[in-house]
Amino acid sequence: MITDVAPVKPKTERTPKPKWLRVKLPTGKKYTELRNLVDKYNLHTICTSGSCPNMGECWSEGTATFMILGNICTRSCGFCGVKTGRPETVDWDEPEKVARSIKLMQIKHAVVTSVDRDDLKDMGSIIWAETIKAIRRMNPDTTLETLIPDFQGNERNIDRIVEVAPEVVSHNMETVKRLTREVRIQAKYDRSLAVLKYLKDSGINRTKSGIMLGLGEEEGEVIQTLEDLKNAGVDVVTIGQYLQPSKKHLPVKQFITPDQFQKYEKIGLDLGFRHVESSALVRSSYKAQKHIN
């Protein structure tokens, strides 16, 4: 008697990470002090919640990144590990809470970022401005970088950031034009470029953007993106390796070699960017304190 036998599916082996993506465990007195403060006072940093590979290095240099407007995003980007859904009500005490956290941690250079809040009429720009004001009031010697969303290109919302004048304003392109619809589903490549150009034209001294590699982009597309950013007046660019947060997210198509990262760094510097951070473990806020000088 013959019975049907279901075919055995071949096991899909996950490509192992190359050796240049291995991270040393964070150590040092300054890191330990900050780690204890974060745990004791339940302070929220994207460094810890995002398990950033550079956390120990940045904290030791007095830099940390804080995320405002909750931890639920209205967008569903294919690369991002932040939850998507209906966000919670805006916490109007958040600006003071973030400012107190920075004071407790004695942060010299703070990076502030946020989820997208397309559910709000002002898209979160008022809380953004109030947070910067509170940080300045409570921490007058702390310098600031703001990694902002695109605010759907609404100039009034962008103006609220311009008016409080952080030392650096950053908005990430994330990927090349061809892959934008797949990687950043609700975002637009040209709109992000327009936001960066508007910031520079409005008088922001340092503008900044970042891209991830390993999503299937070609070298020529990366170079074109760098040229587009330079034409938009961007001063600082970060280039890092995309790593898949979970099986639900976009897969890594390629691990970029250190030599290729160095090549992109040289291309960026030759194009005239003031700073280019380009290596596998680079993230948006990596060595952020350098970018204000």
N, C-alpha and C positions, 0 to 999 in steps of 0.2 A: 504494500500500500504506500502510495506516494503522497506526502503532505507538503503544503507550501511552507517554505522557510523564509522568513523575512531576511533580506540582505543585511549583512553586517556593515554598518557605516564605518568608514575609516576614521580613526581618531585624528582630529585636527590639532597638531602640535603648535603651541604658541611660540612664536619666535623669541628666543631668549634675548634679554637686553645685553647690549655690548658692554665691555668692561668700563668704557668711559662714562657710563651712566651710573656707576656705583657711587654711593654717597657715604661719606664718613658720618658717624653719629655726632651730633652737636655736643661740644664740651666747652669748658672754660668757666671762670668765676662769674663773669658778666651774664653769660647765658643761664647759668644755674640760678642766679639771683632773679632774673626776669621770669624764668619758668616758675619759680616759687611764687612770685607776685601774681602771675596770671592764674595759677591754680588757687591761691588763697582768696583772691577777690573776684574770681570767675570773670576775668577780663576776656573780651572777645577780639581775637586777632585772626586775620585770614592766614597768617603764618602757621598757626596751630591747626585751625579747622581745615586748611587746605594741605596740610602736611608738606609744606614747602621744603624742598631739599636744601635751600640756602638759609634756613632759619637760624642756625647757630652762628653762621658768619655774619648775617645782618644784625642780629641782636647784639653780638659782641661789639659791633661798630655803632650801636645806639640807634638802629633803624628798625621800624616795625610797620606793618600794614594793617589797617583797620577797615572793616566792611560795615557800611551803614545801610539803613532802610530795610533791615530784616535779612533773612537767609532764604527767601523764596522769590524766584525770579519770574517775571511775566513772559519771558522768552524761553525757547527750548533749543538752544544751540547744541549742535551735535558733538561738540568737544568738551563741554563744560559739566563739571560734577555738581554744580549748585542745583538744588531742587527747583522744579518748575511747577507753577500752579497759581492759586489765588493767594496773594500776599496778605499778611496780617495788617491791622490798622497801624498807621504811622505813630511811632513813639516820639512825641515832641520833646521828651526829656533826653533823647539820645545825644544831641550835641554836647550837653553837659557831661554825660556819662563817658563819651569818647574823650573829651578834654581831660577829665579826671584820670582816666586810664593812662593817657600819655604822661600826665604829671607824675602818677605813681611809678610808672616804669622809667621815668627820667629819659624819655626818648628825645634824641637830638634832631632827628629828621623823621617825620611821620608821613606815611603814604596812606591816603584815604581812597577807598573804592566803594562800589555799591552794586547791588543787583539792578536790573532794569525795572522801572516802575511805570510801565505804560498804562497802568490802571488809574494813575493819578493825573489830575488836570495839569499840574505843574511838573509831572514826571519825576518828582522828588527833588527838584532843583532848589526849593526853599529850604528844606532840611540840609541839603548840601551847603548852601551859603551860611546857614546858622551854625553848622558844625565847624566850618572854617573860622567863623568869628569867635566861637567859644574856645577853640584851640588856641587862637591868637591871644585871647584875653587871659587865659589861664597859664599859657606856656609861651610867653613873648619871645623867648630865645629859640624856640623850635621852628625849623623850616618845614615847608609843606609841599608835597606833591599830591595832586588830585587825579586819580584815574577814573575819568567820567564815562558814563554811557553816551549814546549819541543824542539823547533827548528828542529823538525823531527829527533832528535837524532844526528844531524850534529855536529861533534866535533869541527870543525873550528868556527862555530857560538857560541857554548858554550864557547870556549876558549876566545872569546872577553869579556865575562862576567868575567871569571876567571882572565884575565889580569888586569882588573880594581878593582878587589878584594873588593866587598861590604862586610860589616861586616856580613851580613846574606844573603844567596842565597836560595830562596824557589821555589819549584815546586810542585804543588798539584796533588795528586793521584785522589782526588775527591770521589772515590768510590771503592768498592771491585772488585776483578778480574772478577767475574761472570757477573757483571752489567756494566762493562766498555764499551762494544760495544753499549749498549743501552743508557747509560748516556753520554759518551764522544765518539760520533760516529766516528770521525777521529783520535782518540787517541788510544794508546796501553798501556796496563798495564805494560808489561815488558819493553817497551821503556822508560816509565816514571821512572821506577826503575833504569834503566841503566843510565839515565841522572843524577839522584841523586847520584848514586855511582861514576860516572865520576867526578862530582863536588867535592865530598869528596876526591877522589883519586888525584885530581889535586891541592889539598891544601886549599880548601875553609874551613875556620875554623868552621863556623856554617852553616849547611844545615837544611832545614826545609820542611815540607810537611803538607797537610791538607786533611781531608776527611769529607764528609757530611753523615749524617745518616737519615733514614726514607724513603729510596728508595726501600726497600724490602730486604735488606741485613740481613743475619743471624749473631748471635753473634760470632760463630766460624770463619766466614769470616772476620769480623772486626779484631779479634785477629790475624788471619793469615796475614792480611794487615799490622798490627802493627809490626809483626815479620819480614815481608819482608822489611819494611822501616828500621827497626833496622839493619838488615843484609846489607842494602845498605849504612850504616853509617850515617843515618839521626839523627840529634841531637834534633830537636824540632818538635812536632806534635800538630796540632790543630784539634779538633773534634767538629762539630757543627750540628745543626738540619737543614735539607733541607727544604726550604719553596718555594712553587710553585710561580714563578714570574707572570704567566698568565695561562689562560685555555689552551693555546697551548703547554705548557710545561708539563713535566712529573708530574704526581700527587704525592702527599705525601701519602705514604703507611702506615706510622706509625709516631706518635709523641713519641720520646724517652723520658723516664722519667728522672728526675734529678738523681735518684739513679743509673740508668744504666750508665749515663754519668760519675758519680763518680767511678763506677766500671771500666770503660774503662780507666779513668785517673790512677787508681791504677795499672791496668795491664800494662799500658805504662811506668809508673815509675819503676815498678818491672822489666821490660824488659831492663831498663837502659837509657831511654831517659833523656836528661838534663832538658827539660821542656815539660809538657803536659798541654795544655789548653783544657778542655773538659766540655762543657755545651751547652745548647740549643742555646744561642745567640752568641756563639763564631764564629768569622769569621777569615779568614786567617791572617789578620793584628791585631787581638785583642791582646792587651798588648804587641805589637811587640817590644817596647823599652826594655822589660824585657829580651828578648831573645838574647841580645848581651852581657850580663854580664856573 
